[in-house]
Every structure is written in structure tokens, then in C-alpha cells.
Amino acid sequence: MSETIEQKCLAKGVKLTDQRRIIAQVMSESSDHPDVDELYNRVSKIDPKISIATVYRTVKLFEESGILTKHEFKGGKARYEELNEGHHDHLIDVKTGEIIEFVDEEIEKLQKKVAEKYGYTLVDHKLELYGVKKKSNET
């Protein structure tokens, strides 16, 4: 079982107020990559006293503490996800904004091969694919 954001905060010495705890809980339960507005809408249903400024400050704190990671996908607001040890890439639907996480071993091997071809050892990478969903009869 993986650590929750709340547990990561405690392990890193990040002080958790009640409002930060709610934000951490909502982010831990998110299966998508919410932007700050989406996150604010979710946490304000639990505690209407949480301001959008508090959400912004908390997300920034969590990011600076290495708990959340920020994605700035094309044409949209910054989105956040829990920083995990496992690597994955993203496929973004440009019409709906849906984000699909995936790992493809062939792509991983190809990236290493390309780096080696140019005399490099690959130390990190980020892959974002952008597309539109095919209609059922286009498959």
C-alpha cells in the first residue's frame, strides 16, 4: 500500500493544519490530475471556509516539499499529481483534457537507444502525447 500525501507530509516535516490535511486527503483520493480550481471545488465541498488562496499556497508548499509534481500540459492550466517513485508518461486528450498515464517498455528502450546514438546516457525524461479520441468506426 502506498503512502498517502498526509503521510508524506508528516515524514517530510510539513506541518499539517486541518485545512492542509483536507487538501492532502482530496489530492490522495484524486485519480486525475486536478488543477487548483478543480482541487478548490473539491475541498470546499468538505470545508467551505477553505479559500482558493489557501489551496494555491498548500499546493505550492507540497510541490516545494517534493510531495506533488506540477505538469504544465499544452493549452491548459497547471495540473498536479502525487509525486511517485514509478515513472509514467501521459497521453492528453486535447478536446476533453482527459489525461491517461501509461508505461510502454518499447518507448523506454527507444529513448535510451536515441540517447546512446548521440553519445549520452539517459538520466531522465518526460513524454507527453497529445491526441483526440477516435470515433468507434475509425479503429
C-alpha positions in Angstrom: 0.0 0.0 0.0 1.5 3.4 -1.0 1.9 6.3 1.3 -0.8 9.0 1.4 0.1 12.6 0.8 -0.7 13.2 4.5 1.8 10.5 5.5 4.4 12.0 3.1 3.9 15.4 4.7 4.5 14.0 8.2 7.6 12.2 7.0 9.0 15.4 5.5 8.1 17.5 8.5 5.5 19.5 6.7 3.1 21.0 9.3 -0.5 19.9 8.6 -3.2 22.3 9.6 -6.8 21.0 9.4 -7.2 22.7 6.0 -3.9 21.3 4.7 -5.0 17.9 5.9 -8.2 18.1 3.9 -6.3 19.3 0.8 -3.8 16.4 1.2 -6.7 13.9 1.6 -8.5 15.1 -1.5 -5.3 15.0 -3.6 -4.6 11.5 -2.3 -8.1 10.4 -3.4 -7.8 12.1 -6.8 -7.4 9.7 -9.7 -7.0 12.5 -12.2 -4.6 15.4 -12.3 -6.6 18.3 -10.9 -5.7 22.0 -11.4 -6.0 24.3 -8.5 -9.6 25.4 -9.4 -10.7 21.8 -9.6 -9.0 21.0 -6.3 -10.6 24.0 -4.6 -14.0 22.9 -5.8 -13.5 19.5 -4.2 -12.1 20.7 -0.9 -14.7 23.5 -0.5 -17.4 20.8 -0.5 -15.7 19.4 2.6 -14.9 22.7 4.2 -16.4 25.8 2.7 -14.1 28.0 4.8 -11.0 26.9 2.8 -10.1 29.8 0.4 -8.6 29.4 -3.1 -5.5 31.2 -1.8 -5.1 28.5 0.8 -5.3 25.9 -1.9 -2.7 27.7 -4.0 -0.3 28.1 -1.1 -0.7 24.5 0.0 -0.2 23.1 -3.5 3.0 25.2 -3.8 4.2 24.0 -0.4 3.5 20.4 -1.3 5.3 20.9 -4.6 8.3 22.5 -3.0 8.5 19.7 -0.4 8.6 17.0 -3.2 5.2 15.7 -2.4 3.3 16.9 -5.5 4.6 17.4 -9.0 3.3 20.1 -11.4 2.5 19.4 -15.0 2.1 22.2 -17.5 0.4 20.4 -20.4 -0.1 22.4 -23.6 -3.1 24.8 -23.7 -4.2 24.4 -20.2 -3.8 25.2 -16.5 -1.0 23.7 -14.4 -2.2 20.3 -13.1 -0.9 18.4 -10.1 -0.3 14.8 -9.1 1.3 13.0 -6.3 5.0 12.5 -6.8 5.6 8.8 -7.0 8.7 6.7 -7.4 7.4 4.9 -10.5 7.9 6.6 -13.9 5.0 7.0 -16.3 4.2 9.1 -19.4 1.0 11.0 -20.3 -1.5 10.9 -23.1 -3.6 14.1 -23.1 -7.0 14.3 -24.9 -6.9 17.9 -26.4 -10.7 18.1 -26.6 -11.7 16.8 -23.2 -8.5 17.4 -21.1 -8.6 13.7 -20.0 -5.1 12.5 -19.0 -4.1 8.9 -19.4 -1.0 7.6 -17.6 0.9 4.8 -19.3 4.2 3.0 -19.3 5.5 1.4 -22.6 8.7 -0.6 -22.5 9.3 -0.2 -26.2 9.2 3.6 -25.8 11.5 3.4 -22.8 14.0 1.3 -24.8 13.8 3.6 -27.8 14.5 6.7 -25.7 17.7 5.1 -24.2 18.7 4.0 -27.7 18.4 7.5 -29.1 20.4 9.0 -26.2 23.1 6.4 -26.8 23.1 7.1 -30.5 24.1 10.7 -29.8 26.6 9.7 -27.1 24.5 10.2 -24.0 23.4 8.2 -21.0 19.7 9.0 -20.4 19.1 10.2 -16.8 15.6 11.4 -17.0 12.8 12.2 -19.5 9.2 13.4 -19.8 6.9 12.3 -22.5 3.6 13.9 -23.3 1.5 12.8 -26.2 -1.5 14.9 -27.4 -4.4 13.4 -29.3 -8.1 13.2 -29.9 -10.1 10.1 -29.3 -11.0 8.1 -32.4 -14.6 7.5 -33.1 -15.6 3.8 -32.8 -15.8 3.2 -36.5 -12.2 4.6 -37.0 -10.4 1.8 -35.2 
